[in-house]
């Protein structure tokens, strides 16, 4: 019985360790843009949002652009692909 407990403890430790060591991917949290829009998140280093430091956006062709530091203050943007404002 002790051998079974040891195996269970080892399996649990490995499972928890892999959860702790697994990289967190911010992209997994991003949703798809509404139809016929470009959208995404812009990240700023200051609350006034004057210094952009990164972003995760999808353009009208569906190309995902992911750059810079994705932390700090964020703003969600959405714009219609026809040049006008997109749906909110």
C-alpha positions in Angstrom: 0.0 0.0 0.0 2.9 2.4 0.7 4.2 1.9 -2.8 0.8 2.9 -4.2 0.8 6.0 -2.0 4.4 6.9 -3.1 3.4 6.5 -6.8 0.3 8.7 -6.3 2.4 11.4 -4.4 5.0 11.3 -7.2 2.4 11.6 -9.9 0.7 14.5 -8.1 4.0 16.3 -7.6 4.8 15.9 -11.3 1.4 17.1 -12.3 1.5 20.2 -10.1 5.1 20.9 -11.2 4.1 20.9 -14.8 1.2 23.3 -14.1 3.6 25.7 -12.3 6.3 25.4 -15.0 3.9 25.6 -17.9 4.3 28.9 -19.7 1.2 31.1 -19.7 0.3 32.3 -23.2 -1.5 35.6 -23.2 -2.6 34.9 -26.8 -4.9 32.1 -25.5 -7.0 34.7 -23.7 -7.6 36.9 -26.8 -10.9 36.4 -28.6 -11.4 36.5 -32.4 -12.4 39.9 -34.0 -16.0 40.4 -35.0 -16.6 39.9 -38.7 -15.3 42.6 -41.0 -13.2 44.4 -38.4 -9.7 44.7 -37.2 -9.2 44.6 -33.5 -6.8 43.9 -30.6 -5.2 45.1 -27.5 -2.6 47.8 -27.2 -0.4 47.9 -24.0 1.0 51.1 -22.4 3.5 51.6 -19.7 1.6 54.5 -18.1 -1.9 55.1 -16.9 -2.3 58.1 -19.3 -1.6 55.7 -22.1 1.0 57.9 -23.8 3.8 55.4 -24.1 2.8 52.3 -26.1 5.0 49.3 -25.3 3.3 46.4 -27.1 0.2 44.9 -28.7 -1.7 42.0 -30.0 -3.9 42.9 -33.0 -5.6 41.2 -35.9 -5.8 43.1 -39.2 -8.6 42.9 -41.8 -6.8 40.1 -43.6 -6.8 38.0 -40.4 -3.0 38.4 -39.8 -2.2 38.4 -36.1 0.5 40.9 -35.1 2.0 40.3 -31.7 4.8 42.6 -30.5 6.5 44.2 -27.5 5.7 44.0 -23.8 2.1 42.8 -23.2 1.7 44.1 -19.6 0.8 47.3 -17.9 -2.2 49.4 -19.0 -4.3 48.0 -21.9 -6.8 49.3 -24.3 -9.1 47.2 -26.5 -9.4 48.6 -30.1 -11.8 47.7 -32.9 -12.3 49.3 -36.2 -14.3 48.4 -39.3 -12.3 47.2 -42.3 -14.1 49.8 -44.5 -12.3 52.6 -42.7 -15.3 53.6 -40.5 -15.8 52.7 -36.9 -16.6 49.0 -36.2 -19.3 47.5 -34.1 -18.9 47.9 -30.4 
